[in-house]
Amino acid sequence: MTMIKDIPAKERPRERLITYGADSLSNEELLSILLKNGTKERSVKVLANEILNKINNIEKLKDCRINLLTSIKGIGIAKACEILASIELGKRIYLINEPDKIKISNARDVFNIMNYKLMSENQECFYCLYLNNKNEVLERRLLFMGTVNKSLVHPREVFKYAYLSSASGIICIHNHPSGDVNPSREDIDLTKKLIEIGKIQAIPIIDHIIIGNNLYYSMVENLDLFMR
């Protein structure tokens, strides 16, 4: 079993990162740095490789859950939390590149800013984008998380945050983990209800977009539900 201490000092992951940069390291080496150390029975290299073997593809690391990591002998809650925190930071850094005020012109714009956030979710998530009168995003808020089959959405929550952000319009977004972006009857009924409340509250629902499998479905583009 190769231990980190058995590797020449200049070739150890941390030293290679310092000398050559993080992008020069292998996936195993990057995970080894996050894990910090192994156990008496299992080196940090073994633990890193077992994580990679469990997920099969490094891209799937973003979907990793704490129970998968802690199922590996030698990885406890603390190590698992550090890895998951690093993954989440990476996601947030990726999203920081969005401009402070994103202007929404069409459903594709919404898809472009929401797909990355929803693509790895295994249950339905219901978001709202709250827009000003220039169609710029004031706030993006996750309102509900449901099961794979349904999300229980309460209209009062949708409009409460519209008032708090002084929004002039709302775009609703949710994902279908199955990948089928066609709206269900429940999706359509909910949208109709929100549209009616929006008319009363003078805060219109601009669109309801379903995202799944790198595709999207815009209700305003496909259904005759909205005032144009």
Secondary structure, DSSP 8 states (H G I E B T S, - for coil): ---GGGS-GGGSHHHHHHHH-GGGS-HHHHHHHHH----SSS-HHHHHHHHHHHHSSGGGGGG--HHHHHTSTT--HHHHHHHHHHHHHHHHHHHHTS-SS-B--SHHHHHHHHHHHHTT-SS-EEEEEEE-TTSBEEEEEEEEE--SS-----HHHHHHHHHHTT-SEEEEEEE-TTS--S--HHHHHHHHHHHHHHHHHT--EEEEEEEETTEEEEHHHHSTTS--
